[in-house]
Structures are given as C-alpha cells and as structure tokens.
Amino acid sequence: MNPATGKLFIQEVAPRDGFQNEAQFIDTDDKIRFIDALSECGFAKIEVTSFTSAKAIPALRDAEAVMQQINRRPGVVYTVLVPNLRGAERALSCRVDEVNLVMSASETHNRANLRMSREQSFAQLRDIINTLRGSGVAINVSLSTVFGCPMEGDVSVDEVMRLVDGFAQLDVRSMTLCDTTGMAYPTQVNEIAAQARQRFASIDFTLHFHNTRGMALANTMAALDAGIRRFDASAGGIGGCPYAPGASGNVCTEELVHMLNLMGYDTGVDLQRLLAVSAALPALIGHDVPSQLLKAGPRWRTHPAPAA
C-alpha cells in the first residue's frame, strides 16, 4: 500500500490508561475539559474512563460524571473499560458507544491483575458479551501481555490465538493486542499481527504499545507492515499498568502522529491541536511527561541561525 493513501485510526487512551496511574486525583471538571479538547483533535476513538470499583482504581472514581458531561463530537467513538457485569450496567446507563473488555494472555498476569484464572475471565467476559447483545453498544476485547509477561516471560503465540479464537466464536469483531510492559520487538510484532489478521479476517485488530524499552515506534512500523491500521496511544506518553512490574508509559500520541504524518499516512489527527493539549498535561497531573516531541518540537520547526 502506498502510505500516502493509507487511512489510519488513532485511538487516544490517556483519560483512562494514563490517568488511572496518577497518584494525584485529577479533578472531574479538569478531566472533562481534557477529553473535550481531545475530541477536537480528530481521533477515531477516545477511551474516556473505566467503570471499575473506586476501591480498585480511585483515580477514576468519577466515571459516571465524566462520561455524562463530556461533549461528544460526531464521528468519535467514546469507549470505556468494563471489568464485570456491574461495570457493564454502569456503562450502559451512561450511553457509551463501546465497552472495552480486558483479560490477559498470561495466566500469572491475569491472576495478578484480575484475581482470577484466564478461564474464569473468559467466562465472565462471555457473560458480558451475551448481556450486551442487542444493546447497540459495540464491544472490543483487549488481550494484555500478548507480546510477553513480566512474570512469565514469553507468552505462547498458540495461546494468544486460542484466546482470540474463543472471542471470534462469540462474534467479537474488534480486538486489541496489548504490549502491556513494552516487551514487544518488531519481528515478533510483525509475525503475531500477520498471523492474527490471516486467521481472523472478520476481526479489526488494534495494536497497543508501551514504550518501556524504547521500541514502540519501531513496533508500530512492523505492525503497519503486517497490515494493522488501528493504534492506541496516550497523549504525552503517560500511563502504564498498575499490576505489571516495570510497565512505564504508553507510546506517545504526538510522537506517533508526527512520525506517521511525515510518512504520508492519513491519521486524521491535528498535530498542532494535540501538542497544545499535551503541553497542558504537566500542570494537570503535577509532573513532567515522557514526550520528546513536546521538548524538541516537530521536525519542521526551525530556529534562527546563531549570531556571527
């Protein structure tokens, strides 16, 4: 495919995946303003919050208020993480566009993150999927640790495909393959993404990379080569998994968009607007963010020559 004709779908996850990790509670009105600003940037999808218990993720205890008060821009899919049936009921009451269901490809990580076995998680997610049938709400399933587990190491590709097949049998048509702790590398990404697309042509796959080891953009290139066109990213590069040792921030949205735009891909994202949103993050969360693009500026920014 000629990159100049390639339409990509960039999905912003900072309001959920980013904010869930912050020790300092972000005021509800500030969250709403942040999400409303993201809505003006041209994203295909925004992950707004998580309908998890306030005890488990206190940073997102205002999920209903945030979801009910944001300004929804036509054409943007507003998705939320849902851990169980109670979370699904809460999400439905807020008229979400999509629910994102999560389990791990690694047994050890699944038990650490969700306090149950993978088979128990699959059964619970199956019940949620069956409950949502006919509701008009879209369903996405995210598989964590697809590219490696910080406790087990390598995760069997056959196990990943077995789990994908289980959800395909439930008529799930949207799945995210997650590099939860930045263990993925380009040849591995290309192989797994290509195999998933070949075996499950009815599923739209999203790739979710972390930049823990500095390979997120390289992994994006490998995924593109395998035909992936949907990518998660987090403004400023914030976020991580609270139940995965060593999981630092997600791939930085502005850096991802900057690279893809330079290569001629149509991301639909207004980079200048996005940079302004990301530039406000340090004041919002109380600390610096990993984004190198915020520090250096885009490639086309020039500077006056030094004085003679």
ZAMISE-219012 format. One record per residue (C-alpha): residue number from 1; x, y, z. Coordinates in Angstrom, 3 decimals. Layout:
<recs>
<rec><k>NUM</k><X>X</X><Y>Y</Y><Z>Z</Z></rec>
...
</recs>
This chain:
<recs>
<rec><k>1</k><X>0.000</X><Y>0.000</Y><Z>0.000</Z></rec>
<rec><k>2</k><X>1.197</X><Y>3.500</Y><Z>-0.788</Z></rec>
<rec><k>3</k><X>1.458</X><Y>5.224</Y><Z>2.623</Z></rec>
<rec><k>4</k><X>0.035</X><Y>8.428</Y><Z>1.152</Z></rec>
<rec><k>5</k><X>-3.282</X><Y>6.616</Y><Z>0.589</Z></rec>
<rec><k>6</k><X>-3.285</X><Y>4.779</Y><Z>3.916</Z></rec>
<rec><k>7</k><X>-6.049</X><Y>5.832</Y><Z>6.320</Z></rec>
<rec><k>8</k><X>-5.131</X><Y>5.033</Y><Z>9.921</Z></rec>
<rec><k>9</k><X>-7.278</X><Y>5.075</Y><Z>13.054</Z></rec>
<rec><k>10</k><X>-5.574</X><Y>6.660</Y><Z>16.068</Z></rec>
<rec><k>11</k><X>-7.249</X><Y>5.912</Y><Z>19.387</Z></rec>
<rec><k>12</k><X>-6.422</X><Y>8.087</Y><Z>22.408</Z></rec>
<rec><k>13</k><X>-6.233</X><Y>6.300</Y><Z>25.778</Z></rec>
<rec><k>14</k><X>-4.746</X><Y>8.914</Y><Z>28.148</Z></rec>
<rec><k>15</k><X>-8.009</X><Y>9.706</Y><Z>30.017</Z></rec>
<rec><k>16</k><X>-8.245</X><Y>6.067</Y><Z>31.129</Z></rec>
<rec><k>17</k><X>-4.896</X><Y>4.285</Y><Z>30.701</Z></rec>
<rec><k>18</k><X>-2.974</X><Y>7.435</Y><Z>31.567</Z></rec>
<rec><k>19</k><X>-4.984</X><Y>8.882</Y><Z>34.436</Z></rec>
<rec><k>20</k><X>-5.524</X><Y>5.522</Y><Z>36.195</Z></rec>
<rec><k>21</k><X>-1.854</X><Y>5.516</Y><Z>37.171</Z></rec>
<rec><k>22</k><X>-1.752</X><Y>9.008</Y><Z>38.679</Z></rec>
<rec><k>23</k><X>-1.344</X><Y>9.241</Y><Z>42.455</Z></rec>
<rec><k>24</k><X>-2.835</X><Y>12.740</Y><Z>42.463</Z></rec>
<rec><k>25</k><X>-6.584</X><Y>12.730</Y><Z>41.815</Z></rec>
<rec><k>26</k><X>-7.433</X><Y>14.814</Y><Z>38.768</Z></rec>
<rec><k>27</k><X>-10.487</X><Y>16.971</Y><Z>39.298</Z></rec>
<rec><k>28</k><X>-13.577</X><Y>15.826</Y><Z>37.414</Z></rec>
<rec><k>29</k><X>-14.020</X><Y>19.161</Y><Z>35.627</Z></rec>
<rec><k>30</k><X>-10.373</X><Y>19.044</Y><Z>34.544</Z></rec>
<rec><k>31</k><X>-10.861</X><Y>15.540</Y><Z>33.146</Z></rec>
<rec><k>32</k><X>-13.893</X><Y>16.723</Y><Z>31.198</Z></rec>
<rec><k>33</k><X>-12.050</X><Y>19.726</Y><Z>29.746</Z></rec>
<rec><k>34</k><X>-9.135</X><Y>17.476</Y><Z>28.786</Z></rec>
<rec><k>35</k><X>-11.377</X><Y>14.978</Y><Z>26.994</Z></rec>
<rec><k>36</k><X>-13.309</X><Y>17.764</Y><Z>25.268</Z></rec>
<rec><k>37</k><X>-10.005</X><Y>19.170</Y><Z>23.992</Z></rec>
<rec><k>38</k><X>-9.004</X><Y>15.716</Y><Z>22.725</Z></rec>
<rec><k>39</k><X>-12.335</X><Y>15.480</Y><Z>20.910</Z></rec>
<rec><k>40</k><X>-11.316</X><Y>18.485</Y><Z>18.800</Z></rec>
<rec><k>41</k><X>-8.071</X><Y>16.817</Y><Z>17.665</Z></rec>
<rec><k>42</k><X>-9.522</X><Y>14.327</Y><Z>15.171</Z></rec>
<rec><k>43</k><X>-9.194</X><Y>10.994</Y><Z>16.963</Z></rec>
<rec><k>44</k><X>-11.162</X><Y>7.998</Y><Z>15.742</Z></rec>
<rec><k>45</k><X>-11.752</X><Y>6.845</Y><Z>19.317</Z></rec>
<rec><k>46</k><X>-11.174</X><Y>8.120</Y><Z>22.854</Z></rec>
<rec><k>47</k><X>-11.056</X><Y>5.836</Y><Z>25.889</Z></rec>
<rec><k>48</k><X>-12.793</X><Y>8.051</Y><Z>28.408</Z></rec>
<rec><k>49</k><X>-12.672</X><Y>6.182</Y><Z>31.726</Z></rec>
<rec><k>50</k><X>-13.065</X><Y>2.850</Y><Z>33.486</Z></rec>
<rec><k>51</k><X>-16.173</X><Y>1.557</Y><Z>35.225</Z></rec>
<rec><k>52</k><X>-14.075</X><Y>-0.250</Y><Z>37.796</Z></rec>
<rec><k>53</k><X>-14.709</X><Y>-0.070</Y><Z>41.522</Z></rec>
<rec><k>54</k><X>-13.484</X><Y>3.113</Y><Z>43.199</Z></rec>
<rec><k>55</k><X>-11.502</X><Y>0.954</Y><Z>45.620</Z></rec>
<rec><k>56</k><X>-9.583</X><Y>-0.716</Y><Z>42.788</Z></rec>
<rec><k>57</k><X>-8.904</X><Y>2.443</Y><Z>40.723</Z></rec>
<rec><k>58</k><X>-9.614</X><Y>5.500</Y><Z>42.923</Z></rec>
<rec><k>59</k><X>-8.242</X><Y>7.851</Y><Z>40.239</Z></rec>
<rec><k>60</k><X>-11.294</X><Y>7.067</Y><Z>38.075</Z></rec>
<rec><k>61</k><X>-13.973</X><Y>7.025</Y><Z>40.763</Z></rec>
<rec><k>62</k><X>-15.873</X><Y>9.761</Y><Z>38.897</Z></rec>
<rec><k>63</k><X>-16.551</X><Y>7.628</Y><Z>35.799</Z></rec>
<rec><k>64</k><X>-20.291</X><Y>8.378</Y><Z>35.556</Z></rec>
<rec><k>65</k><X>-19.852</X><Y>12.117</Y><Z>35.991</Z></rec>
<rec><k>66</k><X>-17.122</X><Y>12.292</Y><Z>33.361</Z></rec>
<rec><k>67</k><X>-18.945</X><Y>10.146</Y><Z>30.823</Z></rec>
<rec><k>68</k><X>-22.211</X><Y>12.014</Y><Z>31.254</Z></rec>
<rec><k>69</k><X>-20.750</X><Y>15.519</Y><Z>30.995</Z></rec>
<rec><k>70</k><X>-18.236</X><Y>15.363</Y><Z>28.133</Z></rec>
<rec><k>71</k><X>-19.178</X><Y>16.939</Y><Z>24.814</Z></rec>
<rec><k>72</k><X>-19.427</X><Y>14.125</Y><Z>22.304</Z></rec>
<rec><k>73</k><X>-18.178</X><Y>15.048</Y><Z>18.871</Z></rec>
<rec><k>74</k><X>-19.948</X><Y>13.287</Y><Z>15.967</Z></rec>
<rec><k>75</k><X>-17.711</X><Y>10.685</Y><Z>14.378</Z></rec>
<rec><k>76</k><X>-15.682</X><Y>9.994</Y><Z>17.518</Z></rec>
<rec><k>77</k><X>-16.219</X><Y>6.659</Y><Z>19.290</Z></rec>
<rec><k>78</k><X>-16.281</X><Y>7.100</Y><Z>23.079</Z></rec>
<rec><k>79</k><X>-15.221</X><Y>3.858</Y><Z>24.714</Z></rec>
<rec><k>80</k><X>-14.831</X><Y>2.791</Y><Z>28.360</Z></rec>
<rec><k>81</k><X>-13.158</X><Y>-0.094</Y><Z>30.136</Z></rec>
<rec><k>82</k><X>-15.603</X><Y>-2.522</Y><Z>31.744</Z></rec>
<rec><k>83</k><X>-14.296</X><Y>-5.216</Y><Z>34.152</Z></rec>
<rec><k>84</k><X>-17.525</X><Y>-7.076</Y><Z>35.006</Z></rec>
<rec><k>85</k><X>-21.313</X><Y>-7.161</Y><Z>34.626</Z></rec>
<rec><k>86</k><X>-21.811</X><Y>-4.404</Y><Z>37.188</Z></rec>
<rec><k>87</k><X>-19.396</X><Y>-2.214</Y><Z>35.255</Z></rec>
<rec><k>88</k><X>-21.283</X><Y>-3.004</Y><Z>32.044</Z></rec>
<rec><k>89</k><X>-24.562</X><Y>-1.921</Y><Z>33.635</Z></rec>
<rec><k>90</k><X>-22.983</X><Y>1.358</Y><Z>34.780</Z></rec>
<rec><k>91</k><X>-21.559</X><Y>1.958</Y><Z>31.305</Z></rec>
<rec><k>92</k><X>-24.901</X><Y>1.308</Y><Z>29.616</Z></rec>
<rec><k>93</k><X>-26.568</X><Y>3.857</Y><Z>31.886</Z></rec>
<rec><k>94</k><X>-24.152</X><Y>6.470</Y><Z>30.508</Z></rec>
<rec><k>95</k><X>-24.911</X><Y>5.669</Y><Z>26.837</Z></rec>
<rec><k>96</k><X>-21.353</X><Y>4.722</Y><Z>25.904</Z></rec>
<rec><k>97</k><X>-20.537</X><Y>3.926</Y><Z>22.275</Z></rec>
<rec><k>98</k><X>-18.333</X><Y>0.950</Y><Z>23.091</Z></rec>
<rec><k>99</k><X>-17.172</X><Y>-1.159</Y><Z>26.022</Z></rec>
<rec><k>100</k><X>-13.622</X><Y>-2.434</Y><Z>26.232</Z></rec>
<rec><k>101</k><X>-13.296</X><Y>-5.803</Y><Z>27.981</Z></rec>
<rec><k>102</k><X>-9.900</X><Y>-6.877</Y><Z>29.289</Z></rec>
<rec><k>103</k><X>-8.122</X><Y>-10.092</Y><Z>30.173</Z></rec>
<rec><k>104</k><X>-4.552</X><Y>-11.296</Y><Z>29.900</Z></rec>
<rec><k>105</k><X>-2.899</X><Y>-13.827</Y><Z>27.620</Z></rec>
<rec><k>106</k><X>-0.644</X><Y>-14.674</Y><Z>30.594</Z></rec>
<rec><k>107</k><X>-2.102</X><Y>-16.751</Y><Z>33.424</Z></rec>
<rec><k>108</k><X>0.153</X><Y>-15.127</Y><Z>36.028</Z></rec>
<rec><k>109</k><X>-0.635</X><Y>-11.577</Y><Z>34.943</Z></rec>
<rec><k>110</k><X>-4.347</X><Y>-12.341</Y><Z>34.711</Z></rec>
<rec><k>111</k><X>-4.358</X><Y>-13.587</Y><Z>38.308</Z></rec>
<rec><k>112</k><X>-2.353</X><Y>-10.557</Y><Z>39.477</Z></rec>
<rec><k>113</k><X>-4.484</X><Y>-8.052</Y><Z>37.564</Z></rec>
<rec><k>114</k><X>-7.948</X><Y>-9.585</Y><Z>37.755</Z></rec>
<rec><k>115</k><X>-7.672</X><Y>-12.037</Y><Z>40.669</Z></rec>
<rec><k>116</k><X>-8.926</X><Y>-14.964</Y><Z>38.613</Z></rec>
<rec><k>117</k><X>-7.739</X><Y>-17.558</Y><Z>36.106</Z></rec>
<rec><k>118</k><X>-7.891</X><Y>-16.922</Y><Z>32.371</Z></rec>
<rec><k>119</k><X>-10.717</X><Y>-19.410</Y><Z>32.003</Z></rec>
<rec><k>120</k><X>-12.684</X><Y>-17.627</Y><Z>34.724</Z></rec>
<rec><k>121</k><X>-12.028</X><Y>-14.301</Y><Z>32.992</Z></rec>
<rec><k>122</k><X>-13.139</X><Y>-15.679</Y><Z>29.649</Z></rec>
<rec><k>123</k><X>-16.379</X><Y>-16.994</Y><Z>31.190</Z></rec>
<rec><k>124</k><X>-17.064</X><Y>-13.616</Y><Z>32.805</Z></rec>
<rec><k>125</k><X>-16.407</X><Y>-11.711</Y><Z>29.583</Z></rec>
<rec><k>126</k><X>-18.619</X><Y>-14.178</Y><Z>27.675</Z></rec>
<rec><k>127</k><X>-21.463</X><Y>-13.342</Y><Z>30.072</Z></rec>
<rec><k>128</k><X>-20.939</X><Y>-9.606</Y><Z>29.499</Z></rec>
<rec><k>129</k><X>-20.857</X><Y>-10.084</Y><Z>25.723</Z></rec>
<rec><k>130</k><X>-24.085</X><Y>-12.081</Y><Z>25.822</Z></rec>
<rec><k>131</k><X>-25.711</X><Y>-9.463</Y><Z>28.072</Z></rec>
<rec><k>132</k><X>-24.785</X><Y>-6.651</Y><Z>25.663</Z></rec>
<rec><k>133</k><X>-26.166</X><Y>-8.359</Y><Z>22.568</Z></rec>
<rec><k>134</k><X>-28.862</X><Y>-6.221</Y><Z>21.021</Z></rec>
<rec><k>135</k><X>-27.957</X><Y>-3.169</Y><Z>23.114</Z></rec>
<rec><k>136</k><X>-26.403</X><Y>-1.273</Y><Z>20.198</Z></rec>
<rec><k>137</k><X>-23.177</X><Y>-0.859</Y><Z>22.168</Z></rec>
<rec><k>138</k><X>-20.042</X><Y>-2.030</Y><Z>20.366</Z></rec>
<rec><k>139</k><X>-17.666</X><Y>-4.490</Y><Z>22.046</Z></rec>
<rec><k>140</k><X>-13.867</X><Y>-4.537</Y><Z>21.966</Z></rec>
<rec><k>141</k><X>-11.775</X><Y>-7.147</Y><Z>23.764</Z></rec>
<rec><k>142</k><X>-8.231</X><Y>-6.234</Y><Z>24.823</Z></rec>
<rec><k>143</k><X>-5.716</X><Y>-9.014</Y><Z>25.442</Z></rec>
<rec><k>144</k><X>-2.909</X><Y>-7.918</Y><Z>27.767</Z></rec>
<rec><k>145</k><X>0.677</X><Y>-9.295</Y><Z>27.723</Z></rec>
<rec><k>146</k><X>0.340</X><Y>-10.706</Y><Z>24.202</Z></rec>
<rec><k>147</k><X>3.998</X><Y>-9.966</Y><Z>23.493</Z></rec>
<rec><k>148</k><X>5.419</X><Y>-11.027</Y><Z>26.851</Z></rec>
<rec><k>149</k><X>4.648</X><Y>-11.176</Y><Z>30.565</Z></rec>
<rec><k>150</k><X>6.911</X><Y>-9.501</Y><Z>33.161</Z></rec>
<rec><k>151</k><X>6.494</X><Y>-12.563</Y><Z>35.400</Z></rec>
<rec><k>152</k><X>6.325</X><Y>-15.466</Y><Z>32.926</Z></rec>
<rec><k>153</k><X>8.456</X><Y>-14.126</Y><Z>30.087</Z></rec>
<rec><k>154</k><X>7.406</X><Y>-15.234</Y><Z>26.614</Z></rec>
<rec><k>155</k><X>3.717</X><Y>-15.977</Y><Z>26.055</Z></rec>
<rec><k>156</k><X>2.846</X><Y>-18.774</Y><Z>23.639</Z></rec>
<rec><k>157</k><X>1.552</X><Y>-17.490</Y><Z>20.314</Z></rec>
<rec><k>158</k><X>-0.701</X><Y>-20.553</Y><Z>20.185</Z></rec>
<rec><k>159</k><X>-2.279</X><Y>-19.481</Y><Z>23.493</Z></rec>
<rec><k>160</k><X>-2.835</X><Y>-15.976</Y><Z>22.154</Z></rec>
<rec><k>161</k><X>-4.534</X><Y>-17.363</Y><Z>19.039</Z></rec>
<rec><k>162</k><X>-6.607</X><Y>-19.760</Y><Z>21.153</Z></rec>
<rec><k>163</k><X>-7.975</X><Y>-16.855</Y><Z>23.150</Z></rec>
<rec><k>164</k><X>-8.616</X><Y>-14.765</Y><Z>20.029</Z></rec>
<rec><k>165</k><X>-10.465</X><Y>-17.726</Y><Z>18.523</Z></rec>
<rec><k>166</k><X>-12.612</X><Y>-18.033</Y><Z>21.637</Z></rec>
<rec><k>167</k><X>-13.791</X><Y>-14.448</Y><Z>21.248</Z></rec>
<rec><k>168</k><X>-14.213</X><Y>-14.858</Y><Z>17.492</Z></rec>
<rec><k>169</k><X>-16.596</X><Y>-17.720</Y><Z>18.277</Z></rec>
<rec><k>170</k><X>-18.601</X><Y>-15.238</Y><Z>20.365</Z></rec>
<rec><k>171</k><X>-18.866</X><Y>-12.975</Y><Z>17.294</Z></rec>
<rec><k>172</k><X>-16.497</X><Y>-10.335</Y><Z>18.684</Z></rec>
<rec><k>173</k><X>-15.355</X><Y>-8.189</Y><Z>15.757</Z></rec>
<rec><k>174</k><X>-12.889</X><Y>-5.826</Y><Z>17.436</Z></rec>
<rec><k>175</k><X>-9.822</X><Y>-6.821</Y><Z>19.464</Z></rec>
<rec><k>176</k><X>-6.711</X><Y>-5.092</Y><Z>20.807</Z></rec>
<rec><k>177</k><X>-3.389</X><Y>-6.896</Y><Z>21.127</Z></rec>
<rec><k>178</k><X>-1.534</X><Y>-5.227</Y><Z>24.010</Z></rec>
<rec><k>179</k><X>2.167</X><Y>-4.922</Y><Z>24.723</Z></rec>
<rec><k>180</k><X>1.480</X><Y>-4.282</Y><Z>28.395</Z></rec>
<rec><k>181</k><X>5.053</X><Y>-3.770</Y><Z>29.613</Z></rec>
<rec><k>182</k><X>6.943</X><Y>-2.892</Y><Z>26.441</Z></rec>
<rec><k>183</k><X>8.385</X><Y>-6.359</Y><Z>25.835</Z></rec>
<rec><k>184</k><X>7.455</X><Y>-6.487</Y><Z>22.140</Z></rec>
<rec><k>185</k><X>10.044</X><Y>-6.266</Y><Z>19.370</Z></rec>
<rec><k>186</k><X>9.471</X><Y>-5.621</Y><Z>15.657</Z></rec>
<rec><k>187</k><X>9.875</X><Y>-9.092</Y><Z>14.120</Z></rec>
<rec><k>188</k><X>7.665</X><Y>-10.581</Y><Z>16.841</Z></rec>
<rec><k>189</k><X>5.021</X><Y>-7.899</Y><Z>16.304</Z></rec>
<rec><k>190</k><X>5.020</X><Y>-8.472</Y><Z>12.560</Z></rec>
<rec><k>191</k><X>4.659</X><Y>-12.237</Y><Z>12.956</Z></rec>
<rec><k>192</k><X>1.846</X><Y>-12.134</Y><Z>15.517</Z></rec>
<rec><k>193</k><X>-0.084</X><Y>-9.342</Y><Z>13.786</Z></rec>
<rec><k>194</k><X>0.184</X><Y>-11.035</Y><Z>10.381</Z></rec>
<rec><k>195</k><X>-0.931</X><Y>-14.384</Y><Z>11.815</Z></rec>
<rec><k>196</k><X>-3.870</X><Y>-12.808</Y><Z>13.644</Z></rec>
<rec><k>197</k><X>-5.069</X><Y>-10.977</Y><Z>10.524</Z></rec>
<rec><k>198</k><X>-4.684</X><Y>-14.075</Y><Z>8.351</Z></rec>
<rec><k>199</k><X>-6.513</X><Y>-16.404</Y><Z>10.744</Z></rec>
<rec><k>200</k><X>-9.251</X><Y>-13.973</Y><Z>11.828</Z></rec>
<rec><k>201</k><X>-10.140</X><Y>-11.837</Y><Z>8.833</Z></rec>
<rec><k>202</k><X>-13.504</X><Y>-10.841</Y><Z>10.380</Z></rec>
<rec><k>203</k><X>-11.800</X><Y>-9.067</Y><Z>13.320</Z></rec>
<rec><k>204</k><X>-10.487</X><Y>-5.496</Y><Z>13.275</Z></rec>
<rec><k>205</k><X>-7.253</X><Y>-5.594</Y><Z>15.267</Z></rec>
<rec><k>206</k><X>-5.799</X><Y>-2.658</Y><Z>17.190</Z></rec>
<rec><k>207</k><X>-2.201</X><Y>-2.655</Y><Z>18.455</Z></rec>
<rec><k>208</k><X>-1.443</X><Y>-1.158</Y><Z>21.874</Z></rec>
<rec><k>209</k><X>2.240</X><Y>-0.488</Y><Z>22.515</Z></rec>
<rec><k>210</k><X>4.174</X><Y>0.718</Y><Z>25.534</Z></rec>
<rec><k>211</k><X>7.494</X><Y>2.486</Y><Z>25.127</Z></rec>
<rec><k>212</k><X>9.093</X><Y>0.931</Y><Z>28.210</Z></rec>
<rec><k>213</k><X>12.169</X><Y>-0.159</Y><Z>26.251</Z></rec>
<rec><k>214</k><X>12.057</X><Y>2.497</Y><Z>23.548</Z></rec>
<rec><k>215</k><X>10.661</X><Y>0.273</Y><Z>20.784</Z></rec>
<rec><k>216</k><X>7.078</X><Y>1.490</Y><Z>20.441</Z></rec>
<rec><k>217</k><X>7.556</X><Y>3.414</Y><Z>17.176</Z></rec>
<rec><k>218</k><X>9.644</X><Y>0.609</Y><Z>15.657</Z></rec>
<rec><k>219</k><X>6.916</X><Y>-1.850</Y><Z>16.649</Z></rec>
<rec><k>220</k><X>4.342</X><Y>0.418</Y><Z>15.021</Z></rec>
<rec><k>221</k><X>6.253</X><Y>0.185</Y><Z>11.751</Z></rec>
<rec><k>222</k><X>6.299</X><Y>-3.605</Y><Z>11.997</Z></rec>
<rec><k>223</k><X>2.545</X><Y>-3.656</Y><Z>12.662</Z></rec>
<rec><k>224</k><X>1.893</X><Y>-1.376</Y><Z>9.685</Z></rec>
<rec><k>225</k><X>3.885</X><Y>-3.756</Y><Z>7.502</Z></rec>
<rec><k>226</k><X>1.586</X><Y>-6.565</Y><Z>8.675</Z></rec>
<rec><k>227</k><X>-1.488</X><Y>-4.570</Y><Z>7.652</Z></rec>
<rec><k>228</k><X>-2.576</X><Y>-3.151</Y><Z>11.014</Z></rec>
<rec><k>229</k><X>-4.356</X><Y>0.184</Y><Z>10.675</Z></rec>
<rec><k>230</k><X>-5.591</X><Y>0.860</Y><Z>14.213</Z></rec>
<rec><k>231</k><X>-3.341</X><Y>2.030</Y><Z>17.035</Z></rec>
<rec><k>232</k><X>-3.798</X><Y>3.062</Y><Z>20.667</Z></rec>
<rec><k>233</k><X>-1.636</X><Y>5.864</Y><Z>22.033</Z></rec>
<rec><k>234</k><X>-1.515</X><Y>8.180</Y><Z>25.040</Z></rec>
<rec><k>235</k><X>-1.006</X><Y>11.940</Y><Z>24.979</Z></rec>
<rec><k>236</k><X>2.337</X><Y>12.879</Y><Z>26.499</Z></rec>
<rec><k>237</k><X>3.252</X><Y>9.185</Y><Z>26.718</Z></rec>
<rec><k>238</k><X>1.624</X><Y>8.838</Y><Z>30.145</Z></rec>
<rec><k>239</k><X>0.158</X><Y>5.669</Y><Z>31.600</Z></rec>
<rec><k>240</k><X>1.046</X><Y>2.108</Y><Z>32.452</Z></rec>
<rec><k>241</k><X>-0.356</X><Y>-0.956</Y><Z>34.159</Z></rec>
<rec><k>242</k><X>-0.518</X><Y>-0.743</Y><Z>37.983</Z></rec>
<rec><k>243</k><X>-0.404</X><Y>-4.556</Y><Z>38.206</Z></rec>
<rec><k>244</k><X>2.556</X><Y>-5.160</Y><Z>35.890</Z></rec>
<rec><k>245</k><X>6.062</X><Y>-4.574</Y><Z>37.279</Z></rec>
<rec><k>246</k><X>8.101</X><Y>-2.185</Y><Z>35.135</Z></rec>
<rec><k>247</k><X>5.225</X><Y>-1.003</Y><Z>32.943</Z></rec>
<rec><k>248</k><X>6.039</X><Y>2.580</Y><Z>32.096</Z></rec>
<rec><k>249</k><X>4.178</X><Y>4.830</Y><Z>29.719</Z></rec>
<rec><k>250</k><X>2.274</X><Y>4.103</Y><Z>26.555</Z></rec>
<rec><k>251</k><X>3.501</X><Y>5.109</Y><Z>23.129</Z></rec>
<rec><k>252</k><X>3.260</X><Y>8.902</Y><Z>22.980</Z></rec>
<rec><k>253</k><X>0.396</X><Y>10.017</Y><Z>20.732</Z></rec>
<rec><k>254</k><X>2.019</X><Y>13.172</Y><Z>19.393</Z></rec>
<rec><k>255</k><X>5.233</X><Y>11.298</Y><Z>18.558</Z></rec>
<rec><k>256</k><X>3.275</X><Y>8.556</Y><Z>16.811</Z></rec>
<rec><k>257</k><X>1.180</X><Y>11.041</Y><Z>14.806</Z></rec>
<rec><k>258</k><X>4.262</X><Y>13.148</Y><Z>13.965</Z></rec>
<rec><k>259</k><X>6.056</X><Y>10.098</Y><Z>12.522</Z></rec>
<rec><k>260</k><X>3.055</X><Y>8.809</Y><Z>10.586</Z></rec>
<rec><k>261</k><X>2.162</X><Y>12.212</Y><Z>9.149</Z></rec>
<rec><k>262</k><X>5.730</X><Y>12.696</Y><Z>7.922</Z></rec>
<rec><k>263</k><X>5.489</X><Y>9.335</Y><Z>6.164</Z></rec>
<rec><k>264</k><X>2.346</X><Y>10.366</Y><Z>4.323</Z></rec>
<rec><k>265</k><X>-0.262</X><Y>8.431</Y><Z>6.300</Z></rec>
<rec><k>266</k><X>-3.658</X><Y>9.999</Y><Z>6.932</Z></rec>
<rec><k>267</k><X>-4.082</X><Y>9.847</Y><Z>10.711</Z></rec>
<rec><k>268</k><X>-6.935</X><Y>12.351</Y><Z>10.826</Z></rec>
<rec><k>269</k><X>-5.271</X><Y>13.987</Y><Z>13.848</Z></rec>
<rec><k>270</k><X>-4.475</X><Y>17.692</Y><Z>14.019</Z></rec>
<rec><k>271</k><X>-0.952</X><Y>17.597</Y><Z>15.446</Z></rec>
<rec><k>272</k><X>-0.819</X><Y>21.257</Y><Z>16.448</Z></rec>
<rec><k>273</k><X>-4.029</X><Y>20.933</Y><Z>18.467</Z></rec>
<rec><k>274</k><X>-2.749</X><Y>17.735</Y><Z>20.038</Z></rec>
<rec><k>275</k><X>0.569</X><Y>19.320</Y><Z>21.024</Z></rec>
<rec><k>276</k><X>-1.326</X><Y>22.095</Y><Z>22.794</Z></rec>
<rec><k>277</k><X>-3.382</X><Y>19.522</Y><Z>24.714</Z></rec>
<rec><k>278</k><X>-0.298</X><Y>17.516</Y><Z>25.679</Z></rec>
<rec><k>279</k><X>1.577</X><Y>20.657</Y><Z>26.707</Z></rec>
<rec><k>280</k><X>-1.057</X><Y>21.240</Y><Z>29.396</Z></rec>
<rec><k>281</k><X>-0.593</X><Y>17.773</Y><Z>30.907</Z></rec>
<rec><k>282</k><X>2.302</X><Y>18.519</Y><Z>33.323</Z></rec>
<rec><k>283</k><X>0.231</X><Y>21.179</Y><Z>35.083</Z></rec>
<rec><k>284</k><X>-2.779</X><Y>18.847</Y><Z>35.123</Z></rec>
<rec><k>285</k><X>-1.040</X><Y>15.785</Y><Z>36.584</Z></rec>
<rec><k>286</k><X>1.646</X><Y>17.557</Y><Z>38.608</Z></rec>
<rec><k>287</k><X>4.760</X><Y>16.193</Y><Z>36.928</Z></rec>
<rec><k>288</k><X>6.645</X><Y>16.105</Y><Z>33.629</Z></rec>
<rec><k>289</k><X>5.631</X><Y>13.753</Y><Z>30.806</Z></rec>
<rec><k>290</k><X>7.860</X><Y>11.494</Y><Z>28.662</Z></rec>
<rec><k>291</k><X>7.059</X><Y>13.197</Y><Z>25.341</Z></rec>
<rec><k>292</k><X>10.250</X><Y>14.169</Y><Z>23.496</Z></rec>
<rec><k>293</k><X>8.272</X><Y>15.965</Y><Z>20.802</Z></rec>
<rec><k>294</k><X>6.980</X><Y>18.487</Y><Z>23.347</Z></rec>
<rec><k>295</k><X>10.590</X><Y>19.314</Y><Z>24.189</Z></rec>
<rec><k>296</k><X>12.090</X><Y>19.346</Y><Z>20.686</Z></rec>
<rec><k>297</k><X>9.101</X><Y>20.461</Y><Z>18.638</Z></rec>
<rec><k>298</k><X>8.070</X><Y>18.957</Y><Z>15.287</Z></rec>
<rec><k>299</k><X>10.646</X><Y>18.318</Y><Z>12.572</Z></rec>
<rec><k>300</k><X>9.579</X><Y>21.339</Y><Z>10.540</Z></rec>
<rec><k>301</k><X>10.229</X><Y>23.811</Y><Z>13.377</Z></rec>
<rec><k>302</k><X>13.286</X><Y>25.881</Y><Z>12.521</Z></rec>
<rec><k>303</k><X>15.417</X><Y>28.248</Y><Z>14.607</Z></rec>
<rec><k>304</k><X>17.324</X><Y>31.431</Y><Z>13.796</Z></rec>
<rec><k>305</k><X>20.983</X><Y>30.989</Y><Z>12.920</Z></rec>
<rec><k>306</k><X>23.449</X><Y>31.812</Y><Z>15.731</Z></rec>
<rec><k>307</k><X>24.741</X><Y>35.333</Y><Z>15.760</Z></rec>
<rec><k>308</k><X>28.022</X><Y>35.719</Y><Z>13.903</Z></rec>
</recs>
